[in-house]
Amino acid sequence: MSVSDLIGALDAIPKLSGSAAPSTNSNSVIMDAPDWLTESYIQDALRDFYGDQRIKITCLQVHPALGKGENYGGVLTRVKAQFTRRDGTCQIGHYIIKSSFESDEFSRNAMEPYDIFNREMSIYEQILPKLKALLHEIEDGEEIFAETMAVDYDRSVLIFEDLSARKFVMPDRLTGLDLKLARLVLRKLAKMHATSAVLNEREDHALESYDRGMFNRHTDNYAPCFLGMLQAASRRVAQWPGYELYAEKLEALLPVYMELGKRVFDVSPGQINVLAHGDLWTNNVLVKYDKETGEAEDVILIDFQYVAWGSPAIDLFYFLNSSLEFDLHLNNQEELIHYYFNIFSETLRKLRFKAAIPSMHQFHQQLQEKAFYGMHTTISILPIQRNVESADADFNALMQSNQRAINFKNACYGNPATQRIMRQLLPKFHQEGLLDADQ
């Protein structure tokens, strides 16, 4: 399951281990990179992007962009390239190369039914530029997405501008986002959602083929992750005095859990639907902070592997239950949904959306039908995202059912911050019927 494909500066990641691979250029260092990621490959990509076949790399640094436990959805590599242009000028470029788990057969087979790499490439190449153009129609030049440098379908590779060069960084996934930063993210999300609804309307339902979100009607390949986390949650909660009932209810959800998730992703006729990001949380947001105040001033949304046509609830419940500071998680979700809705509905009106725009009350009713996803995110996803144990933190540990995988899932519930949120919200979920197997 993808829970953190990240593009940007990661200064907090520990020093990387591994040996440098030989290069044709003595000034190049290529460390722990896929075999195909050579100096020649990067040079050809630069030549194509800049339209200059005489570009020559003079110095190259390549190394992994993420530490263990920070990414479960692909291989991210950071590149710093110094190169000369046709006119003799020298230039330095910073890039992120995102590729699939091509060397890991288990991971590749588990992800294959979701087609996440081909879909993400098509989103960056074909859809996001159109959403950007729609914003320009209403003279809204706000930057929402990362600039794409190259799309390589043969190798399932995307190359982006490394936004760390523009001082965009990853926020702290263990702390969560404050109110101002959460609003910045929701403002960008609202505009993405609104433009996608308009694009789908104008282009004869073209976005409705994106139907392979984390839960979908095509595959249950991620069931070992979701059900394994649910079982680990039940084991942990059973250890808390007074929470035994909740542990039993979580265990009783196992036979119906995947079906309940699929219902969230099922398109509801007559309701407002959008192209959901599908994995919107802290590590899929890059933030630019004001140098003097330290406050967030801009954000960029990244990682579109799990886009899905469906309810805005998919992103709202996932983001609000995975990425906020503790008090916001508990007390400010309704306020943030209202903030999102005002921008969402205003953007739809500006773009002359033809279908009915729901009222705020109607929108809340539509969200309520998908409320299971907020419970799921808090109980089964947040513990992964706030996990601090990196020893076994990899895709296989999420997706397998062996003892190593069980140990990792159990460890995800060891973070006191995660336990605190679960202790607060389990009674609420119980009262709302979201822990009931017959919901």
Secondary structure, 3 states (H helix, E strand, C coil): CCCCCCCCECCCCCCCCCCEECCCCCCEEEECCCCCCCHHHHHHHHHHHHCCCCCEEEEEEEEECCCCCCCCCCEEEEEEEEEECCCCCEEEEEEEEEECCCCCHHHHHHHHHHCHHHHHHHHHHHHHHHHHHHHHHCCCCCCCECCEEEEECCCCEEEEECHHHHCEECCCCCCCECHHHHHHHHHHHHHHHHHHHHHHHHCCCHHHHCCCCCCCCCCCCCHHHHHHHHHHHHHHHCCCCCCHHHHHHHHHCHHHHHHHHHHHHCCCCCCCCEEECCCCCHHHEEEEECCCCCCEEEEEECCCCCCEEECCHHHHHHHHCCCECHHHHHHCHHHHHHHHHHHHHHHHHHCCCCCCCCCHHHHHHHHHCCCHHHHHHHHHHHHHHCCCCCCCCCHHHHHCCCHHHHHHHHHHCCCHHHHHHHHHHHHHHHHCCCCCCCC
